[in-house]
């Protein structure tokens, strides 16, 4: 499912116009990004949790040349699925 299909599905299920559904989805995404950039997390009970993940700097190896390289520290978003998204 791509973004346009998601917007169409949200519009149908929430009885909204596609324009309103697209605006709601965009607002949701922006809100999650802002919360993560502030160092927080967003928890949707049963669905999952968006949280900040930090990686320490480390040494790596270029597979083509075998040369050792420095990989810098990185902070990014991470999603942990809740019970409703575990389909076993």
C-alpha positions in Angstrom: 0.0 0.0 0.0 1.4 3.4 -0.9 0.6 6.8 0.5 -2.3 7.5 -1.9 -3.9 4.2 -1.2 -3.6 4.8 2.5 -5.2 8.2 2.2 -8.0 6.7 0.2 -8.6 4.0 2.8 -8.5 6.6 5.6 -11.0 8.8 3.8 -13.4 5.9 3.3 -13.2 4.5 6.8 -13.3 7.9 8.6 -15.9 9.4 6.2 -13.6 12.2 5.2 -12.7 13.8 1.8 -9.4 12.7 0.4 -8.0 16.2 1.0 -9.0 16.1 4.7 -7.6 12.5 5.0 -4.3 13.6 3.4 -4.1 16.6 5.7 -4.8 14.4 8.8 -2.1 11.9 7.7 0.4 14.6 7.1 -0.4 16.2 10.5 0.1 12.8 12.2 3.5 12.3 10.6 4.7 15.8 11.4 3.6 15.4 15.1 5.4 12.0 15.5 8.6 13.5 13.9 8.4 16.6 16.2 8.0 14.4 19.3 10.9 12.2 18.3 13.1 15.2 17.6 12.4 16.5 21.0 13.6 13.2 22.5 10.2 11.8 23.4 8.2 8.9 22.2 4.7 8.3 20.8 2.8 5.3 22.2 -0.4 4.0 20.5 -1.7 1.3 22.9 -2.1 -2.0 21.1 -0.6 -0.6 17.8 3.0 0.2 18.7 5.5 2.8 19.9 7.7 5.2 18.0 10.9 6.0 19.9 14.3 7.4 19.5 17.2 5.0 18.8 20.8 6.0 19.3 23.8 4.2 17.8 27.3 4.7 19.1 30.2 5.5 16.8 32.1 2.4 15.7 34.7 1.1 13.3 33.7 -0.6 10.1 35.4 -2.1 7.1 35.0 -1.3 3.5 34.3 -4.7 1.8 35.8 -3.7 -1.5 39.2 -2.5 -0.2 39.3 -4.0 3.3 40.1 -0.5 4.7 39.0 0.4 8.2 36.6 3.3 8.3 35.0 5.3 11.1 31.2 5.2 11.2 29.8 8.2 13.1 27.2 8.1 15.9 23.6 8.3 14.6 20.2 9.0 16.1 17.1 7.9 14.3 13.5 6.9 14.8 12.5 3.3 15.6 9.1 1.6 15.7 8.2 -1.3 18.0 5.1 -3.1 17.1 2.3 -3.6 19.6 0.1 -6.7 20.1 -2.4 -5.9 17.4 0.4 -6.0 14.8 1.8 -9.4 15.8 0.0 -11.9 13.5 1.0 -15.3 14.9 
